[in-house]
Amino acid sequence: MPIRPYKRKYPRFNRRYPVHVRFASGNLFSELDAVSRNVSLCGLLLETASIIPQHSPVSFVITLQGEQIVRPIELAGEGKVVRVEDVGTGAGFAVAIECKDPISQIEDIFPKRPN
């Protein structure tokens, strides 16, 4: 039986943008700055210097800038951490966030095909 390739539900766009993240850490809220590795309608993958615990609820603001964007655009969202990977000694972490609601503005900003 042939193995079917995994097909993502939504296309991912390899874009590096600053992302400010807020999350609960125990009884306190923590904030950190990260960089997106890729974004999609319903999630994003971040590079962070500090770990964000898996299953943590998060809120975030992505600042889109550069390329064909005349002025920075801020997109806010909420979600939860679904995967955390240690990238290597001193290299930080890859943190996957699943969005609570789709980031609908993504469809208006990015081309229909990812790149």
Short mmCIF file of the C-alpha atoms (twelve columns), coordinates in Angstrom:
data_MODEL
# 
_entry.id   MODEL 
# 
loop_
_atom_site.group_PDB 
_atom_site.id 
_atom_site.type_symbol 
_atom_site.label_atom_id 
_atom_site.label_alt_id 
_atom_site.label_comp_id 
_atom_site.label_asym_id 
_atom_site.label_seq_id 
_atom_site.Cartn_x 
_atom_site.Cartn_y 
_atom_site.Cartn_z 
_atom_site.pdbx_PDB_model_num 
ATOM 1   C CA . MET A 1   0.000  0.000  0.000  1 
ATOM 2   C CA . PRO A 2   1.617  3.307  -1.039 1 
ATOM 3   C CA . ILE A 3   2.241  5.938  1.602  1 
ATOM 4   C CA . ARG A 4   0.330  9.124  0.914  1 
ATOM 5   C CA . PRO A 5   2.311  12.288 1.467  1 
ATOM 6   C CA . TYR A 6   1.143  14.431 4.358  1 
ATOM 7   C CA . LYS A 7   -0.811 17.422 3.122  1 
ATOM 8   C CA . ARG A 8   -1.160 20.449 5.358  1 
ATOM 9   C CA . LYS A 9   -4.598 21.869 5.955  1 
ATOM 10  C CA . TYR A 10  -3.404 25.425 5.230  1 
ATOM 11  C CA . PRO A 11  -0.390 26.628 3.234  1 
ATOM 12  C CA . ARG A 12  2.574  27.904 5.205  1 
ATOM 13  C CA . PHE A 13  4.466  31.009 4.238  1 
ATOM 14  C CA . ASN A 14  8.162  31.159 5.078  1 
ATOM 15  C CA . ARG A 15  8.298  34.665 6.458  1 
ATOM 16  C CA . ARG A 16  10.503 36.077 9.194  1 
ATOM 17  C CA . TYR A 17  8.740  38.749 11.232 1 
ATOM 18  C CA . PRO A 18  9.116  39.962 14.806 1 
ATOM 19  C CA . VAL A 19  6.534  38.448 17.150 1 
ATOM 20  C CA . HIS A 20  5.800  39.571 20.710 1 
ATOM 21  C CA . VAL A 21  4.396  36.716 22.814 1 
ATOM 22  C CA . ARG A 22  2.647  36.772 26.192 1 
ATOM 23  C CA . PHE A 23  1.959  33.579 28.152 1 
ATOM 24  C CA . ALA A 24  1.218  32.309 31.638 1 
ATOM 25  C CA . SER A 25  4.170  30.926 33.558 1 
ATOM 26  C CA . GLY A 26  2.899  29.599 36.857 1 
ATOM 27  C CA . ASN A 27  0.927  32.386 38.511 1 
ATOM 28  C CA . LEU A 28  2.735  35.071 36.531 1 
ATOM 29  C CA . PHE A 29  2.562  36.283 32.963 1 
ATOM 30  C CA . SER A 30  5.745  36.290 30.939 1 
ATOM 31  C CA . GLU A 31  6.529  38.116 27.728 1 
ATOM 32  C CA . LEU A 32  9.206  37.549 25.148 1 
ATOM 33  C CA . ASP A 33  10.191 38.576 21.671 1 
ATOM 34  C CA . ALA A 34  10.534 35.933 18.988 1 
ATOM 35  C CA . VAL A 35  10.866 35.667 15.213 1 
ATOM 36  C CA . SER A 36  8.459  33.777 12.981 1 
ATOM 37  C CA . ARG A 37  9.928  30.978 10.892 1 
ATOM 38  C CA . ASN A 38  6.651  30.460 9.048  1 
ATOM 39  C CA . VAL A 39  3.027  31.508 9.336  1 
ATOM 40  C CA . SER A 40  -0.288 30.121 8.137  1 
ATOM 41  C CA . LEU A 41  -3.937 30.944 8.486  1 
ATOM 42  C CA . CYS A 42  -4.212 28.901 11.695 1 
ATOM 43  C CA . GLY A 43  -0.734 28.829 13.199 1 
ATOM 44  C CA . LEU A 44  2.855  29.920 13.292 1 
ATOM 45  C CA . LEU A 45  6.271  28.515 14.041 1 
ATOM 46  C CA . LEU A 46  8.528  30.733 16.131 1 
ATOM 47  C CA . GLU A 47  12.209 30.862 16.977 1 
ATOM 48  C CA . THR A 48  12.680 31.884 20.610 1 
ATOM 49  C CA . ALA A 49  15.650 32.256 22.936 1 
ATOM 50  C CA . SER A 50  13.563 31.035 25.902 1 
ATOM 51  C CA . ILE A 51  11.220 28.098 26.190 1 
ATOM 52  C CA . ILE A 52  7.453  28.500 26.243 1 
ATOM 53  C CA . PRO A 53  5.917  25.445 27.918 1 
ATOM 54  C CA . GLN A 54  3.906  23.110 25.685 1 
ATOM 55  C CA . HIS A 55  0.094  23.470 26.030 1 
ATOM 56  C CA . SER A 56  0.489  27.057 27.324 1 
ATOM 57  C CA . PRO A 57  -2.167 29.495 26.169 1 
ATOM 58  C CA . VAL A 58  -0.512 32.460 24.454 1 
ATOM 59  C CA . SER A 59  -1.380 35.807 22.946 1 
ATOM 60  C CA . PHE A 60  0.843  37.290 20.268 1 
ATOM 61  C CA . VAL A 61  1.364  40.253 17.976 1 
ATOM 62  C CA . ILE A 62  3.110  39.714 14.632 1 
ATOM 63  C CA . THR A 63  4.595  42.836 13.057 1 
ATOM 64  C CA . LEU A 64  4.615  42.482 9.285  1 
ATOM 65  C CA . GLN A 65  7.190  44.714 7.636  1 
ATOM 66  C CA . GLY A 66  9.458  44.959 4.612  1 
ATOM 67  C CA . GLU A 67  9.123  43.643 1.069  1 
ATOM 68  C CA . GLN A 68  5.905  45.051 -0.415 1 
ATOM 69  C CA . ILE A 69  4.503  46.297 2.906  1 
ATOM 70  C CA . VAL A 70  4.583  50.097 2.959  1 
ATOM 71  C CA . ARG A 71  4.008  50.513 6.716  1 
ATOM 72  C CA . PRO A 72  4.315  47.906 9.473  1 
ATOM 73  C CA . ILE A 73  1.104  45.957 10.045 1 
ATOM 74  C CA . GLU A 74  0.380  44.399 13.436 1 
ATOM 75  C CA . LEU A 75  -1.704 41.227 13.573 1 
ATOM 76  C CA . ALA A 76  -2.837 40.044 17.000 1 
ATOM 77  C CA . GLY A 77  -3.981 36.563 17.904 1 
ATOM 78  C CA . GLU A 78  -4.362 33.946 20.584 1 
ATOM 79  C CA . GLY A 79  -3.632 30.266 20.643 1 
ATOM 80  C CA . LYS A 80  -1.782 27.493 22.409 1 
ATOM 81  C CA . VAL A 81  1.646  25.949 22.149 1 
ATOM 82  C CA . VAL A 82  1.350  22.557 20.449 1 
ATOM 83  C CA . ARG A 83  5.044  21.686 20.017 1 
ATOM 84  C CA . VAL A 84  8.387  22.794 21.451 1 
ATOM 85  C CA . GLU A 85  11.740 21.657 20.065 1 
ATOM 86  C CA . ASP A 86  15.181 22.409 21.434 1 
ATOM 87  C CA . VAL A 87  17.081 23.585 18.358 1 
ATOM 88  C CA . GLY A 88  20.473 22.917 19.915 1 
ATOM 89  C CA . THR A 89  22.958 24.236 22.405 1 
ATOM 90  C CA . GLY A 90  22.554 27.979 22.608 1 
ATOM 91  C CA . ALA A 91  20.392 28.092 19.479 1 
ATOM 92  C CA . GLY A 92  17.065 28.451 21.294 1 
ATOM 93  C CA . PHE A 93  13.751 26.768 20.640 1 
ATOM 94  C CA . ALA A 94  11.261 26.205 17.851 1 
ATOM 95  C CA . VAL A 95  7.753  26.806 19.209 1 
ATOM 96  C CA . ALA A 96  4.648  25.857 17.209 1 
ATOM 97  C CA . ILE A 97  1.469  27.762 18.033 1 
ATOM 98  C CA . GLU A 98  -2.011 26.725 16.924 1 
ATOM 99  C CA . CYS A 99  -4.307 29.746 16.676 1 
ATOM 100 C CA . LYS A 100 -7.617 29.892 18.505 1 
ATOM 101 C CA . ASP A 101 -9.148 31.733 15.531 1 
ATOM 102 C CA . PRO A 102 -7.765 32.034 11.991 1 
ATOM 103 C CA . ILE A 103 -5.558 35.031 11.227 1 
ATOM 104 C CA . SER A 104 -7.837 36.030 8.371  1 
ATOM 105 C CA . GLN A 105 -5.718 39.039 7.350  1 
ATOM 106 C CA . ILE A 106 -2.969 36.624 6.215  1 
ATOM 107 C CA . GLU A 107 -5.025 35.762 3.137  1 
ATOM 108 C CA . ASP A 108 -5.149 39.424 2.099  1 
ATOM 109 C CA . ILE A 109 -1.420 40.050 2.618  1 
ATOM 110 C CA . PHE A 110 0.313  36.953 1.254  1 
ATOM 111 C CA . PRO A 111 0.022  35.526 -2.248 1 
ATOM 112 C CA . LYS A 112 -2.210 32.495 -2.716 1 
ATOM 113 C CA . ARG A 113 0.824  30.241 -3.112 1 
ATOM 114 C CA . PRO A 114 3.396  29.886 -0.330 1 
ATOM 115 C CA . ASN A 115 7.061  30.453 -1.055 1 
# 
